[in-house]
């Protein structure tokens, strides 16, 4: 590998690290924003929705119009947008003293757009760089995101615990060197060739493939299985299992992310047979969700939530690997469409669990059932929501099995085509 590509790989790694910061640091500050600026919980939750919707819009734009973009320029603008978004976010009280929420929203939109660019462009860059084992390189890229979540959560929690929320802007600025280093590394880096359709007709032909939509559905379910537990495990451990919040935050978010990173790192080192890994991961995640719901012992429920991170670790990057193997010339368009599917799952899953939880808690019959089972209505609602969350990895079991069967048929067909030529040699 050339020196230029080595530099490019590090630029991609630090960009993914930046995305873990802007995706997971702001939620740690929500209670601070509520206390300092009187921002309601519903408005704070809307910031999460704005984040995902912005990323989804970017994904869809690249899905339909990737042939219109200057890919090299878009890649190099990604960390610059991240820096601008973080600065705007941190400066919200100064720029908009009477409308802090407006500044936070603008900052969220800017760095969420950068996250969308990252999802669409960074994975195909890594896939396009010549490598001995491309699958493991893809897993390594996504493992860095998971380790970034661990670092952001632990450092953010420690900062707020020791220095308080009044200095939250400093916490944002402390992470600013990460995207700045990405911008410097991308400057002058050599980018490999990445295919995009030459015109819209190429996009339409690509969209007619049933296998493509199977891959998109696979990453949708994988994204939902991962993000549902990632966003709900802390609250679930506190509300449903009565584990103190500080331990729920650490073991609910950080330990889940640790297991997520561990799974992706292990695959990057020794992983093979991605279709089997996807299938077994979905089976394991289903069992972990079910154990978290049924566990009568808090520690067992906590362990199930954490182990879910290991089981879902390859569902998102593994779906990308499976799709790229099936459509090797898909290029930016393929990754944009897969990113859109993943973001849709990441939005639908946690939202659906929240709706089910609220509905069950408010239902009159819930109080009677909760009393019969020695639970509060909130505990019953949380368990019902988590049980619905289990449906995503459960459905993924069948989708990944279909992908595995399709992969085996493709392999058999290619061998039958090669056989005559081998016999003639």
N, C-alpha and C positions, 0 to 999 in steps of 0.2 A: 504494500500500500504506500502511495506517495505521501510525502510530508504534508502536502496540501489537504489530502483527504483525512489525515490524522487530525489536523486542525479543525476540519469541518465536523468530524465526529464529536470532538469536544464542544464545539459550538452547539451542536444538536443536543448533547447531554445537558449543558447548562441552560439551554432553552426549555427543555422539559422540566428541569429543576425549578426554573422560574414559574412555570405553570402550576407546579405543586404549591408554591408560595401564594400566588394570587388566588388559587382555588380554595385553599384551606386556612389561610391566616385571617381573612376578613370575618368568617363566622365566629372566631374566638373573640372578636371585638364587639359583637352585637350587644351583649349586656352592658358594655361600657358606653356604647352609643345611646342605648336606652336611658342609662343613668345620667349621662352628661348633657344630652341634647333632647331628651324626651321623645325620641323616635319610637313609634309603636312597634310591637312585635310583628304585626302583619306587614308593615312597611319594610321591616328588616328582612322578613321572609321573602318579600318581593324582590329584594336585591339578588337572592339566590336564583329566583326565576329569571330575572333580567340577565344574569350570568349565562345560564343555559340557553335562553332564547337567542342571545347575541351570538353565541357559538354556533347554534343551529342555523341561524341565518347565513353566517359565513360558510358553513359546510354546504348549504344548499346552493349558494352562489357559485362555489367552486364545482359543485356537482353538475350544474347546467352550463356554466360559462367558463370552465377552466381554460378553454382555448383562447379566451380573451385576456387572460392575465399574463403579466410579465413575472414568471415564476421566480426568477433569481431576485428581482427587486422585492417581491412579496416576502420571500424568505428573510432577506436582510432587514426588512422593515419590522419584522415580528418582535425582536427584542426592543427596538426603539419604541414601539407602541406600548410594550409592557412598562418601560421606564416612565413614559408620559402618563400612563394610567395610574401607576403607583404614586407619582408625584401629585397628580390631580387629586387622588384619593386622600393623601396625607394633608394636602393644603386646603381641603374642603372648608374647615372652620375659618380659615383666613380669607379665602376667596368669596365665600358665601356665609358670612357670619349669621345672617337671619334665615338662611335656608341651607343648612348643612347637608340635609338629605339630598338636595339637588346635586351638590358637589360629589357626594358619595356615589350617586347614581351615574354621573358623568364618568367618574373614574372607573366604576365597574364596567360600563359599556366599553371604554377604551381598552382596558386590560383583558376583558372577555373577548373582544375582537382579536386581540393578539393570541389568546388561547385557541380561538377558532383557526387562525392561521397555522398555529403550531400543530394542531391535530391533523390538519389537511396536508401540510408540507413536510414536517420533520420525519414522519415515518417513511414516506416514499424516498426521501433523501438517503436514509439509512439503507433502505432496500436496494437503492441504485448503486451504492458504493460497493465495489468488488470485495467479496469476503469469502472465506473458506466455508463458513456456515451462516448464511443469511438469517435463518430462523433464530439462532442464538443471539445474533446482533440485535434483532428486533426485540427480543426478550430483555436484553441488557438495557436498551433504551427505555423501555417501560418500567423496568425495575428501579431506575434512577428516579422516576416520578414518585414511586412508592416510598423510597428512602427520603425523598424531599418532604413528603407529607409527615413522616416521623419527625424529621428535624424541625419543620415549621411548627408542628403542634407542641412538641416538647419545649423548644426555645420560646415560643409565644406564651405558653402557659407559665413557664418559669419567669419570664419578663414581667408579666402581669401580676404574678404572685409577689415578686420582690419589689417592684417599682410602682405598681398600681396602674390603673387605666388612664390617668391624666396625661401620661407621656406616650400615648399609643402611637403618635406620629413618629416618634423616634424608632419604635419597633418596625414600622413600615420602612423607614429609611435604612435600617440596619441590613435589610435584605436587598437593598437596591444594587449592591455590587454584583449580584448574580446575573440579572439581565444586562447590566453594563458590560460584564465580561463576555456575554454572548454576542453583543453588538460588535465588540472589538475583534472577537474571533471570526465572525462572519465577514468582517471587512477584509477584502482581498483574498478570501477563501475561494477555492475552485469547486464549483458545483458540478455534479455528474449530470448527464442528460436524463431528463425525465419526460416520458411520453404524455401527451395530451391530445384529445381529438382535434383535428384540424378545423372542423366546422360542427355545427349543431346536429347535422345528420348523423355524424359519428356517435354523438351522445344518444340519439334515439335508438340506433341499432344496438348499442351496448345495453340500454335499458330493457330490451326485449328478452334478455336472457333470464330464464327461470332460476338458474344456478346463482346468478347475481343476487336476486332477491332473497334466496335462501341464506346466503352469506350475510346480507344486511339484517335479516330477521335474527340470525344467530348472534350478531354483535349487539343488537337491540336487547335481547334477553340477557346476554352476558353483562352489558352495561347496567341493566336494571338490577340484576342479582348483586353486582358489586356495590353500586352506589346506594341501594336501599339499605343494606347493612351498614355501610360506611357512615351514612347520615343519621341512622336511627339507633345504632347500637348504644351510643352513650346515653341517650334518653331512655332507651329500653332497659338498660342495666339499672338506671336510677329509679324509674317509675314502676317497672314491672317486677324487678328483682330486688328492689330496696338496697342497692349498693350505693354508698355515698358518692356525690357528684364528682369530687376530685378524682376518685378512683375510677369512676365511670368514664371521665374525660380521658384519663391516661390509658386505661386498659380498653376502653371502648373505641377510641380513635387511634391512638398511637400503636397499641398492640395489634389491632386489626391491620394498620398500615405496615407494621413490621412483618407480619405474616404475608402480606401482599408482596412486599419487597423480597422476602425470603423465597417465596415460590418462583418469582420471576428470575431471581438471581440463580437459583438452582437450575432452572431450565436453560438459562444462558450458559451455564457451566457444563451440564451433563444431559440436557433435555433432548429427546427424540420423539418421533411419532406424535405429532401435535394433535392429530384427530383423536387418538386414544386419550391424550391428556385432557382435551376438551370434554370428552364424554365422562371420564372419571371425575373431573373437577365439578361438573354439573351434578353428578350423583352425590358427591361429597357435600356440596353446598346445600343441596336439598335436605340431606340428613342433618346438617348443622343447623339450618333454620328450624327444622322440626324439633331438634333437641333443645334449642333455645326457648321454644314455645312451651314444651312439655316439662322441662327440667324443674324439679321442685327444690333443688339445691342451687343457691345463687352462684356458687363457684363453678358448677357444671354449666350453667347458662352462660356465664362469662367466658368459659373455655370454648363453648360452642360458637359464640360470637367472634372470638379471636380466630379460631380455626377456619371460620368461613373465609377469612382473608386469604389463607393458604389455598383453599379450594377454588376460589374465584380468581386467583392471581393471573391465570393464563386465559381466562375467558375473553377478555377484550383483545390483548395482543395476539392470542392464539387465533381468534377469528380473523384478524388481519393477515396472519401468516397463511391460514387456509385459503383466504380469498386471493392473496397474491400468487399462491401456487396454482390456483384454478384459472386465474386471469393474469398471466405474467406480463401482458402488455397493457394492463389497465391504467397504470401510471397514477397521476394526480387525481384523475376522475374517480378511479376506484377508491382511493383512500378518502376522498371527499365524501363520497356516498356512504362509505363505511363509518366515517366520523359522524355523519348526520344520523345514522342508525344508532350508534352508540350514545350520542347525546340525547336522542329521543328516549331511549331506554333509561338513561340517567335522570331524565326529567319525569317520566311517567311513573317509574317505580316508587320513589320516595313520596311523590304526590298522592298516589293511590293508597299507600299505607297510611298516610296522614288522614285522608278522607275516611277510610274504613275505621280508623281509631276514633275519630271524632263522632262518627255515626253510631258506633257501638256504645261509646260512653254516654251519648245523649238518649239512647233508646231506653224506654221504661223497663223493658224486660231484662236489660243488662244488670240492673240493681239486684233483681231477684236471683239471677244466675250467679252473679258475683258473690252474693251472700251464701248461696248454696255451696259454692266451691271455695269459700273462705278467701275471697279476693275483693278488692275494691273495684268499682266500675272502671277506673282508669287502668288498673292492671289488666282487667278483662279486655278493654279496648286495645291496649298495646299488644296483647297476645294475639288478638284477632287480626290486627294490622300486620304483625310479623308473620302470621300464618298465610295471609294473602301474599306477602312478600316471597314466601316459599314457592309460589306458583311460577315465578320467573325461572329459577334454576330447574324446576321440575319440567316445565315446557322445553327448556334448553336441552334436557336429556334426550328428548326425541329428535330435536332439530340437529344436535351434534351427531346423533346416531345416523341420521339421514345423510349428513355431510360425509361421515365416515364411509357409509355404503357407497355413496357416489364416488368418493376418492378411490375406493377399491376397484370399482367398475372401470374407472378411467385408467388406472394402472394396468388392469387386465387387458383392456383394449389396446393400450400402447405396446404391451408385450407381444400381443398377437400380430400387430403390424410389423414389429421388429423381427419376429421369428423367421420369416422367409429370407430376409436379407442376411441373417446370421447363418442360415443353412447354406447359402450360396457362397459364403466366404471360404 
